[in-house]
Amino acid sequence: MLDPPEALIARPGFDLESRATDSRPGFDGSAKSGRRALRGASAELAELQERLYAAGVDGARDAVLLVLQGMDTAGKGGTVAHVVGAVNPQGVHYTAFKKPTDEELAHDFLWRIRQHVPSPGIIGVFDRSHYEDVLIGRVHSLASPEEIERRYGEINAFERELADAGIHIIKVMLHVGFDEQRRRLMKRLDRPDKYWKFNPADIDERQHWNEYRRAYQLVIDRTSTDVAPWFVVPADHKWYARLAVQQLLLDTLESLDLGWPPARFDVDAQRERLRTLAILPG
């Protein structure tokens, strides 16, 4: 268990460069114990997710939205597989946002995001998100500085709207180091079974490392709010990043104090009906 996950919150004045990408805030155990803790909490996460799903079926409005951002190779896909993969996929809505299509570009930047907001009882997962429009948009000058500033405000208003609707937002920046990214990219080039994961454009983006760091700092400064704070998770140790995200999900679900929905029928009467059908009807 990672304790306390609050150590990961980007509070006012947070300096991204001050958080070492190979650190492990809130956890002083070994990698082996961290992996064991991750496996050990999977059943608890699965039960809490089932309670959330059952509550949604019963009419409750609560949902959870996990937003994963980070540089290429930061571990977004692995986090989804090893953390969210432990729960029933029926209760998960996963979206990986790619380069906008022409249709999407014809609308406001939040248009495509709104279509994937989780419904009650669902854990929504955004692998990249609306934040691409203020990260890539700034780094590659795809929008003016004035437009980027406007988008920060729209994002804050949008996330407050989601929170007011019962959606509990967990925003995670997987904070990977420059040298660690190089190691992971090289591993993809060294192994034929990893070629499919390699994209030459990742090296192109790597040349803008410092610009992305400044863009992420601005995102944190402008959009880490009370209703949707940023959690900056050091990601050089994959097991730690997964454990941290799992703990954030656990804490959020536990805070909902979800019980099982009560029966909306007479249990004894239905039990008696079932007894009378003990023999297959002829």
C-alpha positions in Angstrom: 0.0 0.0 0.0 1.2 3.5 -0.9 0.7 5.9 2.0 -0.1 8.7 1.7 -1.1 9.3 -1.9 -1.6 12.9 -1.1 2.2 13.3 -1.4 1.6 13.0 -5.1 -0.7 16.0 -5.4 0.6 19.0 -7.3 -0.3 21.8 -4.9 0.1 25.5 -5.6 3.8 26.3 -6.3 4.6 22.8 -7.3 7.8 22.5 -9.4 7.8 19.6 -11.8 11.6 19.5 -12.0 11.9 19.1 -8.2 10.1 15.7 -8.4 12.7 13.1 -9.2 11.4 10.6 -11.8 12.9 7.7 -10.0 11.6 8.6 -6.6 8.9 6.6 -4.7 6.9 9.1 -2.6 4.9 7.3 0.1 6.5 3.9 -0.4 9.7 2.7 1.3 9.5 -1.0 0.4 11.4 -2.9 -2.3 10.4 -3.5 -5.9 9.4 -7.0 -5.0 7.2 -5.9 -2.1 5.7 -3.2 -4.4 4.7 -5.8 -7.0 3.3 -8.0 -4.3 1.2 -5.1 -3.0 -0.1 -4.4 -6.5 -1.3 -8.0 -6.9 -2.7 -8.1 -3.4 -4.9 -5.1 -3.8 -6.3 -6.2 -7.2 -9.2 -8.2 -5.6 -10.2 -5.2 -3.4 -10.2 -2.9 -6.5 -12.3 -5.4 -8.4 -14.9 -5.6 -5.6 -15.1 -1.8 -5.3 -15.5 -1.4 -9.0 -18.3 -4.0 -8.9 -20.0 -2.0 -6.2 -19.7 1.1 -8.3 -21.2 -0.6 -11.3 -24.0 -2.1 -9.2 -24.8 1.4 -7.8 -25.0 2.8 -11.3 -27.4 0.1 -12.3 -29.5 0.9 -9.2 -29.7 4.6 -10.2 -26.7 6.2 -8.4 -24.9 8.9 -10.4 -21.3 8.3 -9.3 -18.6 7.5 -11.9 -14.8 7.7 -12.0 -12.6 9.2 -14.7 -9.0 8.3 -14.7 -6.9 10.7 -16.9 -3.5 9.4 -17.9 -1.0 11.8 -19.4 2.8 11.5 -19.9 5.6 11.6 -22.5 5.9 8.6 -24.9 6.9 5.4 -23.1 5.8 6.8 -19.7 3.7 3.7 -19.1 0.1 4.6 -19.8 -0.7 1.4 -21.6 1.0 -0.8 -19.0 -0.8 1.0 -16.2 -4.1 0.3 -17.8 -3.3 -3.3 -18.3 -1.9 -4.0 -14.8 -4.2 -1.8 -12.8 -7.5 -1.3 -14.6 -7.1 -4.8 -16.2 -7.8 -6.3 -12.8 -11.5 -5.2 -12.8 -14.5 -6.4 -14.9 -14.2 -4.8 -18.3 -18.0 -4.5 -18.4 -17.6 -1.6 -15.9 -14.8 0.2 -17.8 -14.9 2.7 -20.7 -11.4 3.0 -22.2 -10.5 5.7 -24.8 -7.1 6.3 -26.3 -7.2 9.7 -27.9 -5.2 10.0 -31.1 -4.5 12.8 -33.5 -7.9 14.5 -34.1 -9.7 13.6 -37.3 -11.0 16.3 -39.7 -14.5 15.9 -38.3 -13.2 16.4 -34.7 -11.2 19.5 -35.8 -14.4 21.0 -37.2 -15.7 21.2 -33.6 -14.5 22.7 -30.3 -11.6 20.7 -28.8 -13.8 19.3 -26.1 -16.4 17.9 -28.5 -14.7 14.6 -28.9 -13.9 14.3 -25.2 -17.5 14.8 -24.2 -18.5 11.7 -26.2 -16.5 9.5 -23.9 -17.3 10.8 -20.5 -18.2 7.8 -18.3 -21.8 7.1 -17.5 -23.0 6.4 -13.9 -21.3 3.3 -12.4 -18.5 3.3 -14.9 -14.7 3.8 -14.6 -13.7 5.9 -17.6 -10.0 5.8 -18.7 -8.5 8.4 -20.9 -5.2 7.4 -22.4 -4.2 10.9 -23.3 -7.0 13.4 -23.2 -8.2 16.9 -23.7 -4.8 18.0 -22.3 -3.2 17.1 -25.6 -4.8 20.3 -27.0 -2.8 22.5 -24.5 0.4 20.4 -24.6 1.0 19.6 -28.3 -0.9 22.7 -29.1 1.7 24.8 -27.2 4.8 22.9 -28.1 4.1 22.9 -31.8 2.3 26.2 -32.0 -0.9 24.7 -33.3 -2.8 27.4 -31.5 -2.0 30.9 -30.3 -0.9 31.6 -26.7 -4.2 33.4 -26.2 -6.2 30.4 -27.4 -4.2 28.0 -25.2 -5.0 30.3 -22.2 -8.6 30.2 -23.2 -8.5 26.4 -23.3 -7.2 26.2 -19.7 -10.3 28.0 -18.6 -12.5 25.8 -20.6 -10.9 22.7 -19.2 -11.4 23.9 -15.6 -15.0 24.7 -16.3 -15.5 21.3 -18.0 -14.0 19.4 -15.2 -16.1 21.2 -12.6 -19.1 20.4 -14.7 -18.1 16.7 -14.6 -17.6 16.8 -10.8 -21.0 18.5 -10.3 -22.5 15.6 -12.3 -21.0 13.0 -9.9 -17.9 12.1 -11.9 -14.8 11.8 -9.6 -11.7 12.8 -11.6 -8.2 11.4 -11.1 -5.7 13.2 -13.2 -2.3 11.5 -13.4 0.9 12.7 -15.0 3.3 9.8 -15.4 6.6 11.5 -14.9 9.3 9.6 -16.8 12.9 10.7 -17.0 14.8 11.6 -20.2 17.4 8.8 -19.8 14.7 6.3 -18.8 12.7 7.1 -22.0 15.8 6.5 -24.1 16.3 3.1 -22.4 12.6 2.1 -23.1 12.8 3.3 -26.7 16.0 1.4 -27.3 14.4 -1.7 -25.8 11.7 -1.5 -28.4 14.4 -1.4 -31.1 16.3 -4.3 -29.6 13.4 -6.7 -29.5 11.4 -7.8 -32.6 8.4 -8.4 -30.4 8.4 -4.7 -29.5 8.8 -3.2 -33.0 5.1 -2.7 -33.2 5.2 -0.4 -30.2 8.0 1.8 -31.7 7.1 5.0 -33.6 9.9 7.0 -35.2 7.8 10.1 -34.4 8.6 9.4 -30.7 12.2 10.4 -31.4 11.0 13.5 -33.1 9.0 14.5 -30.1 12.0 13.7 -27.8 13.8 16.6 -29.4 11.2 18.9 -27.8 11.7 17.4 -24.3 12.3 20.8 -22.6 9.3 22.4 -24.3 7.1 19.6 -23.2 8.3 19.9 -19.6 7.5 23.6 -19.6 4.1 22.9 -21.2 3.3 20.3 -18.5 4.3 22.8 -15.8 1.9 25.3 -17.2 -0.9 22.7 -17.3 -0.3 21.9 -13.7 -0.2 25.5 -12.7 -3.4 26.4 -14.6 -5.5 23.3 -14.1 -4.7 21.6 -10.8 -7.9 22.5 -8.9 -9.7 21.5 -5.8 -12.2 19.4 -7.8 -9.6 17.9 -10.1 -6.0 18.1 -8.8 -3.1 16.7 -10.7 -1.2 13.8 -9.2 2.4 13.7 -10.5 3.6 10.1 -10.3 7.3 9.3 -10.8 7.3 6.7 -13.5 10.9 5.4 -14.0 9.9 2.4 -11.8 6.9 0.9 -13.6 5.8 -1.1 -10.6 5.7 2.0 -8.5 3.7 4.0 -11.0 1.2 1.2 -11.2 0.9 0.9 -7.5 0.4 4.6 -7.1 -2.4 4.7 -9.7 -4.0 1.7 -8.1 -4.0 3.4 -4.7 -5.5 6.5 -6.2 -8.3 4.5 -7.6 -8.8 2.6 -4.4 -8.9 5.8 -2.3 -11.4 7.4 -4.7 -13.7 4.3 -4.7 -13.5 3.9 -0.9 -14.4 7.5 -0.4 -17.7 6.8 -2.1 -18.7 4.4 0.7 -20.5 2.2 -1.7 -22.7 -0.5 -0.3 -24.5 -3.1 -2.3 -27.9 -1.9 -3.5 -30.8 -3.2 -1.6 -33.3 -5.7 -3.2 -36.1 -3.9 -5.0 -38.3 -7.0 -4.6 -39.5 -9.4 -1.9 -36.6 -11.7 -1.4 -38.5 -14.4 0.5 -41.3 -14.4 -2.1 -38.8 -14.8 -4.9 -37.0 -17.6 -3.0 -40.3 -19.4 -2.6 -41.1 -19.0 -6.3 -37.7 -20.6 -7.1 -38.4 -23.5 -4.8 -41.6 -24.3 -6.6 -39.7 -24.6 -9.8 -37.3 -27.2 -8.5 -38.5 -29.6 -11.2 -38.1 -28.8 -14.8 -41.5 -27.9 -16.3 -42.9 -30.5 -18.6 
